[in-house]
Amino acid sequence: MDFKIGEKIVCIHDSCISGWKNRRLKKNEIYTCNGSFIDEYGDNVILVKEFNHPWLSIRFRKIDYAFADKVILEIMEDAFV
């Protein structure tokens, strides 16, 4: 998946890597993409701004703004019923 610099992304996989607890991702937290590249193993990697550290892109997904807008609209409609 292609991520753009400055794009907000959501962590979907936060399993801990031994010795990396100080850089631990949190599932469902929103982070900022600070770059991306293909590493020497052919894996897609994202630089996460909040950690200034590379992570495999499979740990993230793009934010689905259309879904979020739909949920907000439903909540607002229910509040006025």
Steps between C-alpha positions, in 0.01 A plus 500: 500500500628845414513751781576866440714726718277679749216251459327387820506122542352260756692221672325166448775269634686592818672181616811575702844435363748392766716791612285763323252573778599868513382532139183298539216563260144501631221339304235746374728799568547751222853575382656710224690358204836672466616301196503152354740271319571140410762345728777259407261205547240642262259601778302825487609713793354821645684762701267600782545865598407448865781245546745609227533127440415264212216248533365244254209652311282194571463638854296795367202592288382828357225684686162443340366855511179409316415243768581748778281767339214250471524402868510865611196579286308206649588611853387855427173378345429276801566794736224706336235227489 
